[in-house]
Structure formats: C-alpha cells, structure tokens
Amino acid sequence: MAAEPLRDVAALLDVYRQGLVFHSLCAVSRLSIPDRMGDDRHDIARLAEETGTDEDALRRMLVLLAGSGFVDLDAKLVSAALTERGKVLRRRHPMSLWATFATFGIPDVGHALSGTLKDGAPATRHALGVDFWEHLTKHPDQQQIFGQAMAEQARLLTLPCVPLLDWPADGTVADIGGGIGVLLADILDEVPDAQGILVDQPDVLDRARAHLAEQGVDDRCTVRTGDLFVPPPRADVYVLSRVLHDWDDDSVAAILDAVRRGGDDTAVLRIFEDVLPDDAVPSAIQGWADVAMLALYHRAKERTLPEYRQLLERGGWRLERVVQGPPGMCVIEARPLATS
Ligand SMILES: C[S@@+](CC[C@H](N)C(=O)[O-])C[C@H]1O[C@@H](n2cnc3c(N)ncnc32)[C@H](O)[C@@H]1O
C-alpha cells in the first residue's frame, strides 16, 4: 500500500484511540483519582483501595493514560505518578480542567449524535429525552460540576478580554446568564468603584454568592434570579458571555430584545463569543465548538459576524465593533438602535 493511505488510516485510528483516552480521562476525573494521586508516586493496589476502584481496571486504564503522557508508571506496573500534564486534572491545579472532564454532557451524549445527524435535534434530547438545561436542573450534582466547568473555561477564554475593554469607572455592569460570576468578579476587580448585577438561575446563584465572597466583591454585587427572556434590571453595560451560542436564532433575538428593554438608550452590550469566519472554512476548534453546541442544545450554534449583526438588529441593537480576545474568543460590542 502507498504511504499516503497508510498515513490516513493511521490518522483515523489515532482519532479512534483518542476517543477512549478522552473517556478514560473523564472516568478518572469523576472518581477524583488525580486528586488522590496528588504530587506523590502511588502504589496502584493502594490507590485502587483508596479510590474504591477495581485494581486490574485501574492499572490498565493508567497504562492507557501513560501512553498519552498523563501518567508515569514503573516498568513493573506497580506504582504510578501524575505527570505535569496529568496534574491539570486535579481540582486544585491553578489551571484545572477537572470539571471540564468530569462534567456530564458531551462525554455522555456524544454517542447519540447519529440521531442528531438524522433530525438535527440535540444529542442530549436523543440520549436523555429532555433538554440539557432541564436535565441539569433535575440533577443538581451535575449542574454544580457543569457550572465549575464553565468557570474553568471562562478563566481561559473570557478573563483575558477584560483588560482589553473600558469598563464604566462607577457604573453598573450586569452579567446575564453569568454562571457563578467568574467574569463579573474579574470586571469588578478591574474597576473598584463599579457595581455588579449577576443574573442566572436560582441554584447557580447559590454557588455564585460563595464565589463572589471569595473574590471579595460581594459587597458591590447583587445576585438576581432571572430568566434570559425577561428584561434584566437597568445597567450601564450588559454582558452576555457564552450564552447566545447555546440558543437557536429566534431565542437569541428574544434574549437580545429582553436585554434591550431592560436598559436605557445609553446602555452598552458586550457579547463574549467566538466568531466564525464568513469567507473561509472554520478552524478545527471552531468546528468542534459548533458540533458541541449542536449536540447539547436545541438548534444552538456558533455564528459569523453577519449573523450576529442581523440578530442584534432583530433585538434592537446596532453592532459597533469587535474586539479580538485570545484564540477562540471575541467581544462584540453593540448599542441600542434607537440612538443611532
Ligand atoms: C454556557 S453557560 C455560560 C456561563 C458564563 N456566562 C460563562 O461565560 O462562563 C450559560 C449560562 O446560562 C444560564 N442559563 C441557561 N438558561 C437560562 C435561563 N432560562 N435563564 C437564566 N439563565 C439561564 C446557565 O445557568 C448558565 O450559567
């Protein structure tokens, strides 16, 4: 066989194998095995005992993970230690991705994508029979880990955008669907005289209070139980961070309209999302993010700038500018159409 087809076969088999590596990383994260391993080398038999896992299964999975550089094993397969890469799966790692791997979602519903391919409905609906948000509401433990995963990703993607923007020195910033408040706390840290309003679902806000207090901004921030589709309280700047890509076009227009009705004519809207190119094939990461949305939520998707412009206009906003953040994140700024 010629070299090229062999390379192609090897590439496909690599993807196939990586699928099992991914699921194994999810499994060890959910059982807190990286946390238990810490910085030390562990006897695998004892580690199995401590983590309530089957010793043979654990050893074999650690061998798989050693092959991808997450674990270091001795030649007799008696002991294991996390590599620096493996340590990123510990909860206390400063750049932890523990929750991103432990969360319920893509790892569990990905197999239902064949259903999505047939009818466009999210894999979550095929696999769970209910929408993903409804599933999370019914399973508070999973909602908590999902919220933590959002916080991990916010640290990587949205926080680097904060210093790129001017925030009102003593105004009010409202983060709508702001999760546990990672982004809002960072904005309030940047502008010490500003006030914050965090809007999200009630159980998310319970955890947000703790986070805002930890960050020392709780005295400047009110938390409001709210619905994305209902006008939020008045604010100078509204933030919608990684919220719109969870929704179909009509819902996005309705969310933007609700925010428009909450603010006055001087309000500024900042949308934190990746923006797809409208004249080129999206990057591999953009393709991944788009199919992740397809899998999780009803008709959810990543969008191009013309698509955002059109939806903003439907919701009563005029697109003003786009600020490029780190790879995979932009801030789309808009002002009320009435003032143009
Ligand atoms: C993908 S997360 C983004 C969280 C955060 N803005 C960030 O950038 O990390 C979407 C957020 O929208 C919230 N959300 C979903 N449906 C909502 C609704 N109907 N009303 C209010 N918040 C909602 C979720 O609880 C979640 O915190």
PDBQT file of the ligand as one rigid body, heavy atoms in Angstrom, charges set to zero:
ROOT
HETATM    1  C1  LIG A 401     -22.779  28.265  28.866  1.00  0.00    +0.000 C 
HETATM    2  S1  LIG A 401     -23.139  28.923  30.443  1.00  0.00    +0.000 S 
HETATM    3  C2  LIG A 401     -22.167  30.412  30.430  1.00  0.00    +0.000 C 
HETATM    4  C3  LIG A 401     -21.868  30.889  31.807  1.00  0.00    +0.000 C 
HETATM    5  C4  LIG A 401     -20.990  32.145  31.895  1.00  0.00    +0.000 C 
HETATM    6  N1  LIG A 401     -21.649  33.293  31.283  1.00  0.00    +0.000 N 
HETATM    7  C5  LIG A 401     -19.631  31.898  31.279  1.00  0.00    +0.000 C 
HETATM    8  O1  LIG A 401     -19.247  32.583  30.332  1.00  0.00    +0.000 OA
HETATM    9  O2  LIG A 401     -18.925  31.011  31.793  1.00  0.00    +0.000 OA
HETATM   10  C6  LIG A 401     -24.784  29.526  30.214  1.00  0.00    +0.000 C 
HETATM   11  C7  LIG A 401     -25.438  30.082  31.487  1.00  0.00    +0.000 C 
HETATM   12  O3  LIG A 401     -26.787  30.455  31.170  1.00  0.00    +0.000 OA
HETATM   13  C8  LIG A 401     -27.611  30.111  32.280  1.00  0.00    +0.000 C 
HETATM   14  N2  LIG A 401     -28.984  29.928  31.789  1.00  0.00    +0.000 N 
HETATM   15  C9  LIG A 401     -29.464  28.978  30.958  1.00  0.00    +0.000 A 
HETATM   16  N3  LIG A 401     -30.773  29.128  30.752  1.00  0.00    +0.000 NA
HETATM   17  C10 LIG A 401     -31.152  30.211  31.480  1.00  0.00    +0.000 A 
HETATM   18  C11 LIG A 401     -32.394  30.879  31.671  1.00  0.00    +0.000 A 
HETATM   19  N4  LIG A 401     -33.504  30.485  31.052  1.00  0.00    +0.000 N 
HETATM   20  N5  LIG A 401     -32.385  31.977  32.460  1.00  0.00    +0.000 NA
HETATM   21  C12 LIG A 401     -31.253  32.408  33.092  1.00  0.00    +0.000 A 
HETATM   22  N6  LIG A 401     -30.043  31.807  32.922  1.00  0.00    +0.000 NA
HETATM   23  C13 LIG A 401     -30.005  30.722  32.134  1.00  0.00    +0.000 A 
HETATM   24  C14 LIG A 401     -26.998  28.834  32.802  1.00  0.00    +0.000 C 
HETATM   25  O4  LIG A 401     -27.383  28.573  34.148  1.00  0.00    +0.000 OA
HETATM   26  C15 LIG A 401     -25.506  29.112  32.643  1.00  0.00    +0.000 C 
HETATM   27  O5  LIG A 401     -24.966  29.700  33.803  1.00  0.00    +0.000 OA
ENDROOT
TORSDOF 0
